[in-house]
Amino acid sequence: MRAGVEYDYDSLRDDCVKSGGRRPPLLPSAFAAELEKKSFTNGKDDKPLVKGLYEGAFEEQFGKATELFYIELGWGDAEAAQLAEVLASGAAPRLEKLYLLQNEIGDEGCKALAAALKEGAAPRLNKIGDEGCKALAAALKEGAAPSLKA
């Protein structure tokens, strides 16, 4: 609830898309680089603590994720490439389903995802909830993600 109004899935997603939307996940190294550009208002240097907390949470959550939902977030090629980098790192070894419906991911984003899959990212992936990525289809034909069903 916010201001006495109950949230449902659609209203929560709509909030995530506003003002630049929900960003794709960051590898701990990328998060650390972003954090270096920030300062804490309390005057303390809590960056090492925050980096460690993020890294631990990232590894735990992505390590056990079987489904990722990135639907209707306004993502394009850059966001898909960032997601591909995360997947290529091996961060989501249990991932079975990836939902990217109704984004604006073009050829370059699909190529980045295809390259990650081709290199063995997400070996358990068996469903991608989006149509039309020719590069992904080509990677699958070449043997990437052998458990993925058409």
N, C-alpha and C positions, 0 to 999 in steps of 0.2 A: 504494500500500500504506500502511496505517496499523496500527501495532502488530502487524506481521507478517501482517495480513489483507489480501488483495487486494480492491480495490474493483471493483465493476461499475457499470453505469449506474444500476441501481435503488438500490443502497446509497448512491451519491453523491447522487442526487436526494433520497433520504430524509434525508440529512444537511443538504441545503440547505433543507428544509422545517422542520426542528427549530428551536426557539427563535426564532420569528418569521419563519423562512423566508428565502428569497432575495428580496430587494427588487427592484422594477423599476429599470431604469436611471434615472440622474439626469442631467439636462442639466448642463453645466459650471457654469452660474450657480447651480443648486440645490445642486450639490456644494460650491461655494464657500461658500454660506450655511451648510450643515451643518458645513463645516470650521471656520468662525468660532466655533462652539460648542465646539470641541475645543482641547486644549492638548497640547504635546509634552513628554514627560518629560525630554528632554535639555536643556530650557531654551531651546532655539533657536527662532526664529520661522521655521520652514520652510514656513509656509503658502503663500507665493507660489510656491515651488518645487513643492509638492504640487499646487496649483491648476493650474499650467502643465503638469505631467506628466499630470494627469487629463484636462485639456482636449485635449491632443495625442493621448492614447490613445483617448479617446472619439471624437474626430473621425475618426481613422484607422480604428478598428474598426467603428463604425457606418456610416461612409462606404462600406465595402466589403462589409458584411453583406448576404447574399442570403436568409438564413433566420434566423429567431429562434425559439428553442424555450423556451417558458414553460409547460411542462406539469406538472400536478399540484403546483403550488406554493402552493395555498391562497389564491390571489389573489382579491380582491373588487373592488368598484367603485373604491375609492381607487387600487389598484394599476393597474387598467385605465386610469383617468384619467391617472395619471402616465405610463404608456406612451404614451397618446394625445398627451400634451404633447410627449414626445420625438419621436414620429412627425410631429406637426404642425410641429415646428421644421425639418423637412427633413433631419434627421440621417441618415436611412436611404434615400437616393434609389435604391439598387439592390435594396431589399427585394422579394423575390418571394413568400416564404412566411412566414406568421406562425402559430405553433402555440400555442394557448391552451387546449388540451383539459384537462378535469377540474379546472377551477378553480371558483370561486364568483362569477363575474362576473355581475352582474344588469343590470337595465335601464339604470341610470345609467352604469355602466362601458361598456356597449355603445353608449350614446348618445355618450359621449365619443369612443370609437373611430370611430364613424360620422361624427361631426363632423370629426375629423381627416382621414379619408379624403375626405370631401366637399370639403374645402378643398384637396385635392391632395396630401396626404401619401402617401408610398410609391407613386408613380405606376406602378411595375412590379409591384405586388402582384397575384398571380394565384391565390393560394390562402390561405384562412384555415382552419386545422385545428380548427374548433369549430363546433357546430351551435346553432341556436336564438336567435341575436341578431337580433331583428326590426328593430332600428334599423339594423344593418349592412345587412340586406337592403333596407330602404327607401332607404338612401343609395346602394346599388348601382343600384337602379331609377332613381334620379335622376341617374345618370351618373358616380358616383364610381368610381374604379379601373376604368376600362373594360376592362382586360385580365383582370380577376378572373373565374374560371370557377365556375359553380355546382357 
